[in-house]
Amino acid sequence: MSEKEKMLAGLNYMATDPQLLRELNETKVALQQYNTILPTDTDGRRNLMKKILGSTADDDFNILQPFMCDYGKHIRIGKRFFSNFNFTVLDEAYVTIGNDCFIGPNVSIYTACHSTDPQERNSRREWALPVNIGNNVWIGGSVTILPGVTIGDNVTIGAGSVVVHDIPSNVVAVGNPCRPVKQI
């Protein structure tokens, strides 16, 4: 099993694997190009982002610059997706975002996990857990979503929240740690 296959399967993998580093660098080059395209060049931005995300993106999305991710092709966005400035996705595992989702500025989604043991962490071995976000979700500004989290449908996550556990459908959730405070 390759290190990439291990990574996508949620198994312990070597983050310094040459194939993974090559893919990371290819994505970084494409992101550098994307983040310097004129904002008014909507076709150029959309076409390059479709290349970064792969076949998972249709024509009905808007990702404002700057945008950062690790691989890109592990991010799946639904129809009518919008993200504001400084959206960051560490997509070592799949990140799936449903239809009609809005992402505020400075939002970060992480899938990569590292050991709390310093020696193990320094070995550069890690694992990744997927993040799933349902349909009709609004993620407020400066929210951080941690590995392995699922957010249900029709959810609003309040600005500045840190999402460490699953959030059920049809709620407003806020805080650190983020928790439901209101049914919708």
C-alpha positions as a printed NumPy array, in Angstrom:
array([[  0.   ,   0.   ,   0.   ],
       [  1.444,   3.391,  -0.969],
       [  1.805,   6.232,   1.532],
       [ -0.922,   8.103,  -0.348],
       [ -3.283,   5.126,  -0.094],
       [ -2.539,   4.911,   3.62 ],
       [ -3.183,   8.645,   3.997],
       [ -6.568,   8.48 ,   2.273],
       [ -7.522,   5.356,   4.256],
       [ -6.922,   7.115,   7.587],
       [ -3.875,   4.99 ,   8.384],
       [ -0.549,   6.111,   9.775],
       [  1.595,   7.32 ,   6.843],
       [  4.921,   9.019,   6.205],
       [  4.25 ,  12.689,   5.431],
       [  7.666,  13.095,   3.776],
       [  6.945,  10.491,   1.088],
       [  8.362,  11.761,  -2.251],
       [  5.078,  11.2  ,  -4.141],
       [  3.126,  13.16 ,  -1.529],
       [  5.682,  15.986,  -1.505],
       [  5.564,  16.155,  -5.313],
       [  1.747,  16.444,  -5.272],
       [  1.859,  19.067,  -2.502],
       [  4.321,  21.159,  -4.498],
       [  2.288,  20.87 ,  -7.717],
       [ -0.755,  22.14 ,  -5.833],
       [  1.234,  24.984,  -4.26 ],
       [  2.342,  26.15 ,  -7.721],
       [ -1.263,  26.109,  -8.983],
       [ -2.433,  27.959,  -5.862],
       [  0.23 ,  30.609,  -6.308],
       [ -1.092,  31.166,  -9.831],
       [ -4.717,  31.174,  -8.62 ],
       [ -4.065,  33.653,  -5.846],
       [ -2.437,  36.124,  -8.257],
       [ -5.091,  36.042, -11.006],
       [ -6.977,  39.306, -11.202],
       [-10.223,  39.025,  -9.211],
       [-12.093,  40.316, -12.273],
       [-10.885,  37.341, -14.353],
       [-13.708,  35.092, -13.179],
       [-13.304,  32.578, -16.015],
       [ -9.559,  32.243, -15.415],
       [-10.084,  31.841, -11.665],
       [-12.858,  29.266, -12.154],
       [-10.893,  27.235, -14.716],
       [ -7.756,  27.088, -12.571],
       [ -9.754,  26.21 ,  -9.446],
       [-11.455,  23.389, -11.354],
       [ -7.973,  22.102, -12.191],
       [ -6.941,  22.319,  -8.509],
       [-10.122,  20.647,  -7.215],
       [-10.41 ,  18.172, -10.076],
       [-13.722,  16.798, -11.256],
       [-15.472,  17.609,  -7.976],
       [-16.276,  21.211,  -8.941],
       [-18.986,  22.288, -11.358],
       [-19.299,  25.837, -12.728],
       [-21.455,  27.162,  -9.899],
       [-18.982,  28.103,  -7.152],
       [-16.971,  31.084,  -5.974],
       [-13.782,  30.797,  -3.935],
       [-12.35 ,  34.216,  -3.146],
       [ -8.622,  34.75 ,  -3.086],
       [ -6.446,  33.979,  -1.27 ],
       [ -7.215,  30.285,  -0.916],
       [ -4.861,  27.639,   0.434],
       [ -5.022,  23.846,   0.528],
       [ -2.656,  20.894,   0.507],
       [ -3.818,  18.632,  -2.346],
       [ -7.045,  20.18 ,  -3.639],
       [ -8.296,  17.022,  -5.296],
       [ -9.436,  15.685,  -1.91 ],
       [-11.898,  18.591,  -1.546],
       [-15.426,  18.033,  -2.819],
       [-17.759,  21.023,  -2.997],
       [-21.467,  21.047,  -3.767],
       [-23.471,  23.347,  -5.976],
       [-23.591,  27.078,  -5.272],
       [-20.573,  26.942,  -2.947],
       [-19.076,  30.211,  -1.702],
       [-15.987,  30.831,   0.392],
       [-14.676,  34.18 ,   1.505],
       [-11.048,  35.335,   1.813],
       [ -8.36 ,  33.201,   3.482],
       [-10.105,  29.839,   3.294],
       [ -7.578,  27.133,   4.279],
       [ -8.134,  23.388,   3.855],
       [ -5.574,  20.789,   4.913],
       [ -7.028,  17.98 ,   2.825],
       [ -4.892,  14.965,   3.647],
       [ -8.245,  13.178,   4.021],
       [-11.377,  13.957,   2.031],
       [-13.267,  17.146,   2.822],
       [-16.838,  16.98 ,   1.527],
       [-18.997,  20.099,   1.548],
       [-22.652,  19.979,   0.483],
       [-24.812,  22.229,  -1.664],
       [-25.558,  25.865,  -0.803],
       [-22.752,  26.236,   1.723],
       [-21.214,  29.562,   2.69 ],
       [-17.781,  29.844,   4.288],
       [-16.838,  33.082,   6.057],
       [-13.409,  34.729,   5.987],
       [-10.438,  33.11 ,   7.706],
       [-12.036,  29.665,   8.045],
       [ -9.746,  26.651,   8.409],
       [-10.593,  22.973,   7.936],
       [ -8.004,  20.458,   9.109],
       [ -7.859,  16.723,   8.427],
       [ -4.214,  16.054,   9.351],
       [ -3.501,  14.583,  12.789],
       [ -0.199,  14.484,  14.664],
       [  0.846,  12.594,  17.763],
       [  1.006,  14.414,  21.085],
       [  4.163,  12.391,  21.823],
       [  7.103,  14.574,  20.681],
       [  9.295,  11.676,  19.508],
       [  6.501,  10.133,  17.462],
       [  5.499,  13.542,  16.074],
       [  9.107,  14.268,  15.045],
       [  9.179,  11.039,  13.011],
       [  6.935,  12.875,  10.467],
       [  4.373,  10.083,  10.644],
       [  0.778,  11.281,  10.764],
       [ -2.752,  10.23 ,   9.913],
       [ -5.803,  12.035,   8.595],
       [ -9.535,  11.961,   9.305],
       [-12.191,  13.196,   6.856],
       [-14.428,  16.22 ,   7.426],
       [-18.018,  16.215,   6.161],
       [-20.256,  19.275,   5.971],
       [-23.908,  18.904,   4.976],
       [-26.168,  21.038,   2.776],
       [-27.291,  24.595,   3.566],
       [-24.509,  25.284,   6.046],
       [-23.094,  28.678,   6.97 ],
       [-19.672,  28.67 ,   8.628],
       [-18.979,  32.065,  10.232],
       [-15.7  ,  33.914,  10.049],
       [-12.565,  32.596,  11.766],
       [-14.042,  29.152,  12.479],
       [-11.682,  26.19 ,  12.853],
       [-12.964,  22.68 ,  12.041],
       [-10.828,  19.822,  13.355],
       [-10.195,  16.347,  11.858],
       [-12.986,  13.781,  11.812],
       [-15.864,  16.243,  12.31 ],
       [-19.245,  15.917,  10.605],
       [-21.574,  18.919,  10.461],
       [-25.194,  18.16 ,   9.564],
       [-27.59 ,  19.945,   7.207],
       [-29.086,  23.409,   7.815],
       [-26.456,  24.416,  10.366],
       [-24.99 ,  27.797,  11.263],
       [-21.604,  27.771,  12.994],
       [-20.973,  31.059,  14.826],
       [-17.898,  33.156,  14.134],
       [-14.765,  32.202,  16.036],
       [-15.991,  28.733,  16.946],
       [-13.687,  25.719,  17.201],
       [-15.533,  22.608,  16.015],
       [-14.052,  19.574,  17.764],
       [-17.12 ,  17.257,  17.762],
       [-19.897,  16.405,  15.319],
       [-22.709,  18.966,  15.044],
       [-26.237,  17.636,  14.347],
       [-28.547,  19.006,  11.642],
       [-30.852,  21.993,  12.105],
       [-28.951,  23.895,  14.8  ],
       [-27.021,  27.057,  15.462],
       [-23.756,  26.088,  17.165],
       [-21.13 ,  28.354,  18.718],
       [-18.148,  28.415,  21.029],
       [-14.901,  26.727,  21.898],
       [-15.602,  23.899,  21.909],
       [-18.462,  24.487,  19.501],
       [-21.839,  23.194,  20.705],
       [-25.469,  23.599,  19.626],
       [-27.257,  26.502,  21.318],
       [-30.446,  26.739,  19.269],
       [-32.676,  24.427,  17.202],
       [-33.741,  25.739,  13.801]])
